Amino acid sequence: MQYSFIDAKHAYGVNYYRVNQIDFDGKHQYTRTVASELKKKGEIKIYPNPAQSKVTLHSDLSIQEIVLYNSAMQKVGYLNPKGENSVELDLSQHKAGIYFLGIKTQNGLTYHLLIITSGFIN
């Protein structure tokens, strides 16, 4: 038998779950207990966005790796900030367009939209 459930109120940290199966005759049996861990990811701030020649990334977690992808998800830039919490990226070598930043911290990898413009936006 398969069973699935989405816990909309899953708390950060380790949560334990088990199912109590009740038969028509009233007998019941518990499944084994399983643990599910939800790690809280640090907020990553990217500003300004849209950007022209430079963008700043700031996180409450150490930034381990930054990869810049173009709109076709081709890698067009890479930076290893060596655990810094604040990083300034030089975008002057990239054309105006839509990009994605892959940012790796100790809690995992997240992707963020970045728009590079060639000038003032009205």
Secondary structure, 3 states (H helix, E strand, C coil): CCCCCCCCCCCCEEEEECCEEECCCCCEEECCCEEEEECCCCCEEEECCCECCEEEEEEEEEEEEEEEECCCCCEEEEECCCCEEEEEEECCCCCCEEEEEEEEECCEEEEEEEEECCCCCC
